[in-house]
Structure formats: structure tokens, C-alpha cells
Amino acid sequence: MTGIGDDPFVTAVKPLVDAMGGEMLPPGQAGPDDVVLSWEGADVVAVRLPQLADSLDRILAALERKRGKPLAELDRKAKQEVVRILEARGAFSVRHGVETVAGALGVSRFTVYNYLNREKDA
């Protein structure tokens, strides 16, 4: 992060950028798809957001860490809860999202669709 140093604003937004899987850059290195954050009238930091597919992998890894074991080892009820969380976060709007989630949970795509449909019927 050359050029942005120990700025208090950068320190404040870093946990959010890290949670999103983004990368912080000096504003002068921002590309056309990067988001430049300004504070008190000055550009302070640029944020390069991850690709959606990378975000899904990051969310899955965070859920595994939170639960303390691979998602495939969870019981059915816990897997259904994971699918609810992922649906709320938009995981199934990502191309191949259902396939990626099914692989992480150790279930078929059909099972993921059943979990999603069960939520809509409830």
C-alpha cells in the first residue's frame, strides 16, 4: 500500500475492504473499475473490488472458519442454514453459484435447489 501509509481513514476502512476481499491502492494507481474514496475533499485510497466468483469463495471460506469445520461435514439443518445465508448475500446470482455451493457442501445441485425451494415454501 505504498503511498497511503497510516492514514486514519485507511485504517478505518481496511477491515471492510478486507472482509469484501478488496485490495487497497494509492489513488493514483486506480483503474477505471476501482473505487476512489475521498475524505475531507482529498482522495485517500482506491479500492479494487474482487470479482464476484472470488467473493463467493471468500464467503464460503469465512463460513467454514466460523463453523470450525468443512461445510461438507455439517448436518443437513446446518447446510440449509448456510444456503439461507448465501442466498441472502446473493451467492446464487453469481455464474455457477449453485454448482460452487453444492461442491462446498458436498451435495448435489438438486439438493441446493431443494434447500432454496424449501425456504420459499416456508
N, C-alpha and C positions, 0 to 999 in steps of 0.2 A: 504494500500500500504506500509506495513512495509518493510523497507529495501531500498526504493527508494527515500524517502523524498522529498526535494525541489530541486532536480537536475534540472538545466535549460533545459536540453534536454527533461526530462519527462514533464516539464511544457509546452514545445513547442509542443510535440506530443499529449498531453492529449485531446485537442479539436477534433483532428482527430479520436482518439480512441473512444472518447465518441460518436461522430457522427456515427461511424460504429457500436456502441453497444458493443464494446470490453471491456475487463477488463485488467487492468494493474497489473502486479505482479512482485515481485523481480525475477531477472533472475534465481536464484537457485531453484525457485518453478515452473519453466517452465516444461510443459509436452511435449510429443512428437509432438503434433499438434500446440503448441504455437509458436509464432514468437518472437525470442530474438533480440532486437535492440541494436546495439553497437554504441558507439561514441568514436572517438579518441582511438580506439583499446581496449576499455573495454566494456563488456556487461553492459548495464544500466538498461534496463527494458524488461520484457517479456509481450507480448500482447496475450491474449486469445480472439480469434475471435468468434463472435456469430455463431450459426447455421443459415443456410440460411433462414429458416422459421421465426426465431426470427428477422432477418434483415428485412424481408418483413413487419412484424407487426410494426417494428420501423419506417420504411419508411412511412407506412400508417398513423401512429400517427403524424409524422412530417408534412405530407401533410395536415392533419386536423388542426394542430396548425397554419400552415402557412395561411390556408384559413379561419380560425376563426370559423369554424363550422363543424359538422359531414359531411363526404364525401357524405353520403346518401341524404343530404339536398341540394346538389349542383344541378344546372340545367344541362341539357344534354350536352351542349357545355363544361362546366367546367369538367364534368365527362369524356368526351372524352379527354380533356387535361390531366387529371390525368392518364388515361390509357396510353397516349403517354409518359408521364414522367416515369411511371412504366415500360413500355416496354424498354425504353432507359436504365433503371437501371437493367434490367434482371429479373424483378419480375416474368415473366411468364416461366422462366426456373426452378423455384422452384416447387417442387411437390405440387400439389393442389393450385398453384398460382392463376389460373383463378378463382377457387372457393373462395379463400380468398378475392381477389379483388372484385369479384361480391358481396360477403356478405358486404364488407365495403361500397360499392357504393349503395347498396340496389337495385341491378339489377340482372338479370339472367346471367348465364354463357353465354348463347346465345347472350345476349346484349354485353357482354365484347368482345366476338369473333367478333361481328359485328363492334364494335369500332376498333378493331385491323385490320380487313379486310378493313375497310374504309380508314385507314392510308396507307395501301399497295396499294390501288387503286388510291390514290390521287397523 
